[in-house]
Amino acid sequence: MGIRFILMVNKQGQTRLAQYYEWLTVEERRALEGEIVRKCLARNEQQCSFVEHRNYKIVYRRYASLFFLVGVDNDENELAILEFIHLLVETMDRHFGNVCELDIMFHLEKAHFMLEEMVMNGSIVETSKANILSPIQLMEKAT
Amino acid sequence: MAMHGMRGLAIFISDVRNCQNKELERLRVDKELGNIRNRFKKEKGLTPYAKKKYVWKMLYIYMLGYDVDFGHMEAVSLISAPKYPEKQVGYIVTSCLLNENHDFLRLAINTVRNDIIGRNETSQCLALTLVGNIGGREFAESLAPDVQKLILSSSCRPLVRKKAALCLLRLFRKSPDVVNVDGWADRMAQLLDERDLGVLTASMSLLVSLVSNNHEAYWTCLPKCVKILERLARNQDVPQEYTYYGIPSPWLQVKTMRALQYFPTIEDPNSRRTLFEVLQHILMGTDVVKNVNKNNASHAVLFEALALVMHLDAEKEMLSQCVALLGKFIAVREPNIRYLGLENMARMLIVTDVQEIIKRHQAQIITSLKDPDISICRRALDLLYGMCDVTNAKDIVEELLQYLSSADFTMLEELSLKAAILAEKFAPDLSWYVDVILQLIEKAGDFISDDIWFRVVQFVTNNDDLQTYAAAKAKEYLDKPAVHEKMVKVCAYILGEYSHLLARRPGCTPKEIFSIIHEKLPTVRTTTIPILLSAYAKILIHTQPPDQVLRNQIWAVFTKYESCIDAEIQQRAVEYFALSRKGAALMDILAEMPKFPERQSSLIKKAEDAEGGTAEQSAIKLRAQQQPSNALVVTNQHPANRAPPPVSVGQLSLVKAPSMDDTEDHSIERAPSQENVNISKVDPQAPSADLLSDLLGPLAIEGPPGAAVQYEHNATPGLDSGPDASAIVPVAEETNTIQPIVNIAERFRALCFKDSGILYEDPYIQIGIKAEWRAHHGRLALFLGNKNTSPLISVQALILPPAHLKMELSSVPDTIPPRAQVQFPLEVVNLQPSRDVAVLDFSYKFGTNKVNIKLHLPALLNKFLQPISVSTEEFFPQWRSLAGPPLKLQEVVRGLRPMALTEMENLLHSFGLMISQGLDPNPNNLVASTIFCSEKTHGMLCLVRIETDPADRTQLRMTLASGDPTLTFELKEFIKEQLVSITTVTPAPPAAPPTPQILSSDPAALLAGLLS
């Protein structure tokens, strides 16, 4: 499976983007987000970027006020996921120019389009920023 | 901005953002939901644009954690919108809101298929992504060939092909039979010749999934993977777009090395040489650099390379190089690298010959144990637990004890359990073991399970020379002012039994002992008081000559509790009081406890169970199982690190294992013991020559019939209560005038091996079922379809679950309207292994006819099996460690219908067992493995071996092994029943049950059929 979910959460703990690659009910999602956000946000800069939760791991990274949390299987390569988060952020940066929480919040659909190009069924599909962004550009041309 | 015109959405988002509190947010969201619902309901002709806007709002609300239970239809309908922006929204929102079982999704199959086979590549991509994310079995059945064609099509651009590859991966997972191995393996190899790195990235994920399932079929892909890795690692022809901080696609490198770890060995010398050169290059050429991203990316590759080196039989030199690297990592300050260093070092313990080098890092690892970061502590704890053996147990356990007082409370339970296990396994002498456990209870009483103190009591009871020491210690602990209640329990018990051994010591007269214990009584809960009362009674009989004052004191206590509201306390008080008046007879009645029979440590089992749970859903379950703690499978890893094998003499005895470097004789030095104390010394290396004899031994079918069967039948509770599975017919048909129009037994049997279909049908009603199983949970939906033009009334459904299943049925409506179908969900939780079958007691009235039927529900044992492939390296140690009954059972089954080996394989496969090809050198034998999930056992590995006799196919010998005796027995019986029933019940193999109508498994179609 690899990636189970990708969450973007601000430092108040509000979810700004959630993409799950396994089906959970709304209640399960709420509970899960509550638990892991509590766990991850309480950590400091000197601690590592991996948190073990139930039977999987959270790899997370903080950018200003926004946390990117990725749930992965226990045997996933943690550093590869950590840098995948950065690739996602760089891709958003390339599109929005200095991306911030509000960009993601108000352009929810674009954030989804990007993720859709990068991850499918919990596996990484594409890592070239140009390729990731081309469908969005196509759509912008169309409207 | 592209929010063009979607002003309404932007306003809504900002409204929600401005809400001061959760309550206001909910109000705003509810208002919006009401608004959207109205629009969808009232305005039939909503423009695609308006729909798009509302659908995004729905997704936003859903993301905030509110349930959105309408509008799915609208989202799905956007998929067929003509314009790209609407179509895109339709696809994306549908894949977020719906899951594969959603009925609306089925409505879209045709549109999706048209998009996939159409010429418009943007639509192709959208459709492939949707199927790749949420496509289910039906999609697999109708789309697999098209998707396979796209992947290899020369006219398709990479952007379509990469998605097709991952789409196929999903379809393969949903329905493994869609990928035809014979044809596909060559194509897969061909796909790896691709130059485009996007397509390769996706294809590699597909390959990983395919090889993890069956590496043999894909051996031609192996050299190609090596080539790809070489290309990347040496940065040959890698476009800038795929270079990340100077590292050629680290993700593809990692994935490629992951794929290589699924091949057991690399035989081709050229590939092997090239691969080792590349790995050497990665190991040596990865430097620490300033840039964080570059550093992470290169170390991601490095850690994967380390894992691959460990997997391959690398040269000793290379392995020590790896350990040296890891040793460096665990000493750095950077927390991520340190965490991974610890994690990988624990994995490294599986490799023989490196333990000694790892032990050199013990001090460093202990430093990490005390790290304020709990993630790092956990890794350090696991590593310490794994590397512990007789040579370092004392140091490690003492460190763990010390750490107890400062550890994060979420770790205490695991920490104390592990310390207790290590103390038991590797204790140099038993008094030390007692010390450790008492310290554990003192420092972390709340987190000590009862098993731990039960175990110490067993040890003390069974070892006479330990009793005096234990009693003295117990007194010492009880003397302290604030004592944890668990400490009171264990100390009171020990003092009750053995305090008389201390009688000559100062301060240890029975009176003093009594008052020490009795002082604690007001502080304990009612559950502890019975233990204290027993201790008093025991003290009383050991007081020779009788002490009047003490006796009166104790009698006063008994009298006081004679009217206690707690029945247990009251009974003990009354009985002890009465007994203690009988004088001499009391001596016999309250004599010292006899020795406990030898039993496996429940602690070790508990730890294993806990670990099994973590591996539940991972694709690579066994790897994961070893990962969190190698130590829990220590018995398989290393001779010096194995648990004492059970000793059959009725005595707990401590086994010392010789350490690696220490050849001097470790005979056990203990105080002179009584003649019946059995000391055994077991040399763990001795049986190694015989390791495979069990599995590879000659076929012994000619043994006496049923000779091997009679293990533990009675020891396992509840086994005999199961209904005879060969009687798979409605439990009772009573005297219904209305007869079913389908063969219920056959239906049930078919449903045992598939997840949807018709369970029952008569002229008035059709009952369909659809099930989804995940680990030990199941979600069933029962579909009740009224076939008539008048309603069915007095509908009642009751579930009679067997003891091992927890089933929750939502309420069933009293009436089913004419020609309508109602659906009701049923949640199932599997508590423990059992073959019992749940029964649905269903009744309804049609006109004056009352119909009552009892149907078996297909929630059988095999539904909780998850096939898993086990490699030779993993299989044998497991097989070996599950040495004999009750964990490993064998039985000869006779009188079978002769069947070919491949048919048998299919059969086992349909039960949820994974056949390991070629693992057994005898071609007439089959070896299979699976994971059984229940709340009790968590995910537990089961291994199966079937030996057939080519000369006589009507008999076979079956051997089952798992870590749980009940599971082993139940699974063995299950397989046997299935093998036997296939000979007697149905002529066709159960994997392919007779299909009645094409659409029968699709409840939506079923409904459509009813309404036509």
Interface residues (C-beta under 8 A of the other chain):
Chain A: M1 G2 T15 L17 A18 Q19 Y20 Y21 W23 V26 R29 R30 E33 R43 Q46 Q47 C48 S49 F50 V51 E52 N55 D73 N74 D75 N77 E78 L79 A80 L82 E83 F84 H86 L87 M105 F106 H107 L108 E109 K110 H112 F113 E116 M120 N121 S123 I124 V125 E126 T127 S128 K129 A130 N131 S134 P135 L138 M139 E140 A142 T143
Chain B: M1 A2 M3 H4 A10 I13 S14 R17 W56 L59 Y60 Y62 M63 L64 G65 Y66 D67 K83 Y84 P85 Q88 V89 I92 C96 N99 E100 T122 C125 T129 G132 N133 I134 L159 K162 K163 L166 C167 L169 R170 L197 G198 T201 A202 S205 P239 E241 Y242 Y244 S249 P250 W251 L252 V254 K255 R258 N293 N296 A297 H299 A300 F303 E304 P335 N336 R338 Y339 L340 P372 D373 S375 I376 R378 G613 T614 A615 E616 Q617 S618 A619 I620 R623 A624 Q627 P628
